[in-house]
Amino acid sequence: MKREEFENLRNMSVLELQQKKNDIAKKLFDGRLQVRLGQLKNYSSLNEMRKDIARINNIMRYKQIVQVKGSTEHGKK
């Protein structure tokens, strides 16, 4: 994933990130199936997809933490 793609992910909503993650997970599943069938020779694409999913999970978790912190700090007097 290129840097500008990563920046685009950071600007997406949580729902969009979840959809993107599901799309990549489906591609990863298909890629694993192709490896089992002997149709795929480029294993590095599978590693990249796994890393992309991890990046999306990290961004989603960060957004979740920021949202919780913002709601708890907003309620304090």
CNS distance restraints for C-alpha pairs under 8 A (distance, minus, plus):
assign (resid   1 and name CA) (resid   5 and name CA) 6.22 0.50 0.50
assign (resid   1 and name CA) (resid   6 and name CA) 6.65 0.50 0.50
assign (resid   1 and name CA) (resid  48 and name CA) 7.59 0.50 0.50
assign (resid   1 and name CA) (resid  52 and name CA) 6.95 0.50 0.50
assign (resid   2 and name CA) (resid   6 and name CA) 6.32 0.50 0.50
assign (resid   3 and name CA) (resid   7 and name CA) 6.27 0.50 0.50
assign (resid   4 and name CA) (resid   8 and name CA) 6.22 0.50 0.50
assign (resid   5 and name CA) (resid   9 and name CA) 6.34 0.50 0.50
assign (resid   6 and name CA) (resid  10 and name CA) 6.45 0.50 0.50
assign (resid   7 and name CA) (resid  11 and name CA) 6.57 0.50 0.50
assign (resid   8 and name CA) (resid  12 and name CA) 6.55 0.50 0.50
assign (resid   9 and name CA) (resid  17 and name CA) 7.01 0.50 0.50
assign (resid   9 and name CA) (resid  56 and name CA) 7.36 0.50 0.50
assign (resid   9 and name CA) (resid  59 and name CA) 7.82 0.50 0.50
assign (resid  10 and name CA) (resid  59 and name CA) 6.52 0.50 0.50
assign (resid  12 and name CA) (resid  16 and name CA) 5.91 0.50 0.50
assign (resid  12 and name CA) (resid  17 and name CA) 6.27 0.50 0.50
assign (resid  13 and name CA) (resid  17 and name CA) 6.22 0.50 0.50
assign (resid  14 and name CA) (resid  18 and name CA) 6.11 0.50 0.50
assign (resid  14 and name CA) (resid  60 and name CA) 6.12 0.50 0.50
assign (resid  14 and name CA) (resid  63 and name CA) 7.68 0.50 0.50
assign (resid  15 and name CA) (resid  19 and name CA) 6.27 0.50 0.50
assign (resid  16 and name CA) (resid  20 and name CA) 6.16 0.50 0.50
assign (resid  17 and name CA) (resid  21 and name CA) 6.03 0.50 0.50
assign (resid  17 and name CA) (resid  56 and name CA) 6.53 0.50 0.50
assign (resid  17 and name CA) (resid  60 and name CA) 7.16 0.50 0.50
assign (resid  18 and name CA) (resid  22 and name CA) 6.20 0.50 0.50
assign (resid  19 and name CA) (resid  23 and name CA) 6.25 0.50 0.50
assign (resid  20 and name CA) (resid  24 and name CA) 6.27 0.50 0.50
assign (resid  21 and name CA) (resid  25 and name CA) 6.06 0.50 0.50
assign (resid  21 and name CA) (resid  53 and name CA) 5.80 0.50 0.50
assign (resid  21 and name CA) (resid  56 and name CA) 6.64 0.50 0.50
assign (resid  22 and name CA) (resid  26 and name CA) 6.21 0.50 0.50
assign (resid  23 and name CA) (resid  27 and name CA) 6.39 0.50 0.50
assign (resid  24 and name CA) (resid  28 and name CA) 6.06 0.50 0.50
assign (resid  24 and name CA) (resid  49 and name CA) 6.41 0.50 0.50
assign (resid  24 and name CA) (resid  52 and name CA) 7.83 0.50 0.50
assign (resid  24 and name CA) (resid  53 and name CA) 6.98 0.50 0.50
assign (resid  25 and name CA) (resid  29 and name CA) 6.15 0.50 0.50
assign (resid  25 and name CA) (resid  49 and name CA) 7.67 0.50 0.50
assign (resid  25 and name CA) (resid  53 and name CA) 7.39 0.50 0.50
assign (resid  26 and name CA) (resid  30 and name CA) 6.22 0.50 0.50
assign (resid  27 and name CA) (resid  31 and name CA) 6.02 0.50 0.50
assign (resid  27 and name CA) (resid  49 and name CA) 7.98 0.50 0.50
assign (resid  28 and name CA) (resid  32 and name CA) 6.16 0.50 0.50
assign (resid  28 and name CA) (resid  46 and name CA) 6.15 0.50 0.50
assign (resid  28 and name CA) (resid  49 and name CA) 6.31 0.50 0.50
assign (resid  28 and name CA) (resid  50 and name CA) 7.49 0.50 0.50
assign (resid  29 and name CA) (resid  33 and name CA) 6.23 0.50 0.50
assign (resid  30 and name CA) (resid  34 and name CA) 6.18 0.50 0.50
assign (resid  31 and name CA) (resid  35 and name CA) 6.27 0.50 0.50
assign (resid  31 and name CA) (resid  40 and name CA) 7.14 0.50 0.50
assign (resid  31 and name CA) (resid  46 and name CA) 6.68 0.50 0.50
assign (resid  32 and name CA) (resid  36 and name CA) 6.37 0.50 0.50
assign (resid  32 and name CA) (resid  46 and name CA) 7.53 0.50 0.50
assign (resid  33 and name CA) (resid  37 and name CA) 6.29 0.50 0.50
assign (resid  34 and name CA) (resid  38 and name CA) 6.02 0.50 0.50
assign (resid  34 and name CA) (resid  39 and name CA) 5.01 0.50 0.50
assign (resid  34 and name CA) (resid  40 and name CA) 5.31 0.50 0.50
assign (resid  35 and name CA) (resid  39 and name CA) 5.89 0.50 0.50
assign (resid  35 and name CA) (resid  40 and name CA) 4.95 0.50 0.50
assign (resid  35 and name CA) (resid  41 and name CA) 7.05 0.50 0.50
assign (resid  42 and name CA) (resid  46 and name CA) 7.95 0.50 0.50
assign (resid  43 and name CA) (resid  47 and name CA) 6.91 0.50 0.50
assign (resid  44 and name CA) (resid  48 and name CA) 6.30 0.50 0.50
assign (resid  45 and name CA) (resid  49 and name CA) 6.25 0.50 0.50
assign (resid  46 and name CA) (resid  50 and name CA) 6.30 0.50 0.50
assign (resid  47 and name CA) (resid  51 and name CA) 6.23 0.50 0.50
assign (resid  48 and name CA) (resid  52 and name CA) 6.08 0.50 0.50
assign (resid  49 and name CA) (resid  53 and name CA) 6.24 0.50 0.50
assign (resid  50 and name CA) (resid  54 and name CA) 6.34 0.50 0.50
assign (resid  51 and name CA) (resid  55 and name CA) 6.16 0.50 0.50
assign (resid  52 and name CA) (resid  56 and name CA) 6.22 0.50 0.50
assign (resid  53 and name CA) (resid  57 and name CA) 6.17 0.50 0.50
assign (resid  54 and name CA) (resid  58 and name CA) 6.21 0.50 0.50
assign (resid  55 and name CA) (resid  59 and name CA) 6.30 0.50 0.50
assign (resid  56 and name CA) (resid  60 and name CA) 6.12 0.50 0.50
assign (resid  57 and name CA) (resid  61 and name CA) 6.10 0.50 0.50
assign (resid  58 and name CA) (resid  62 and name CA) 6.11 0.50 0.50
assign (resid  59 and name CA) (resid  63 and name CA) 6.21 0.50 0.50
assign (resid  60 and name CA) (resid  64 and name CA) 6.21 0.50 0.50
assign (resid  61 and name CA) (resid  65 and name CA) 6.21 0.50 0.50
assign (resid  62 and name CA) (resid  66 and name CA) 6.18 0.50 0.50
assign (resid  63 and name CA) (resid  67 and name CA) 6.08 0.50 0.50
assign (resid  64 and name CA) (resid  68 and name CA) 6.28 0.50 0.50
assign (resid  65 and name CA) (resid  69 and name CA) 6.07 0.50 0.50
assign (resid  66 and name CA) (resid  70 and name CA) 5.95 0.50 0.50
assign (resid  67 and name CA) (resid  71 and name CA) 6.25 0.50 0.50
assign (resid  68 and name CA) (resid  72 and name CA) 6.24 0.50 0.50
assign (resid  69 and name CA) (resid  73 and name CA) 6.03 0.50 0.50
assign (resid  70 and name CA) (resid  74 and name CA) 5.92 0.50 0.50
assign (resid  71 and name CA) (resid  75 and name CA) 6.43 0.50 0.50
assign (resid  72 and name CA) (resid  76 and name CA) 6.76 0.50 0.50
